Amino acid sequence: MSKNTIVPYDDLPRYDLFLSQVIDYLNDKFEGDKYTNNIVQNYIKNEVISKPEDGKKRGYTKVHLAQLVLLSYMRPILTTEEIKSVFHLAFNEINNGDDDIISWEKAYKIFSDIQEDSFEDILAREHFNEERLQNIIKEMDLESKDQERILVFFAVMSLICQASAIKRLVQHIVNSYDKESMS
């Protein structure tokens, strides 16, 4: 599951794309999200991602796709302003590549590596302990036909608890760092 979720940087399209092609690409890769021209243009207008290359119909590069894929992972967890703050940590002024601390390619590749391992890490943690959940189910004295459903319910709820805690932690870190850097 984790190996199929992010496209390796080298497999992103090499040729510059029209906005409509970018939208199609994102909607294919992130089925749960619905990207539109307005959504991408708002991210550009709010300087969350960089502007397309001036005067080019095919102004969306591999870097834009990398920005949008990274943004797609943050979007369910962070606000637009929080995403902008996170990108600002590594890329300073979004439309000035000369002041980037690291390259978008490097950021994308490292994120990809981390993301590949994260699914297995979550399942390996004690928080998602199938044996523990099985014991809870046994204690509930459920009918056998209901045991698997309740196990799945608690597994999902366990992961939701983790996701919620991680979301609050990420927001706290971003907001704390953002306030410190503004001082």
Buried (B, 14 or more C-beta within 10 A) or exposed (E): EBEEBBBEBEEBBEEBBBBEBBBEBBBEBBEEEEBEEEBBEEBBEEBBBBEBEEEEEBBBBBBBBBBBBBBBBBBEBBEBEBBBBBBBEEBEEBEEEEEBEEBBBBBBBEBBEEBBEEEEEBBEEEEBBEEEBEEEBEEEEBEEEEBEEBBEEBBEEBBEEBEEEEEEEBBEEBEEBBEEEEE
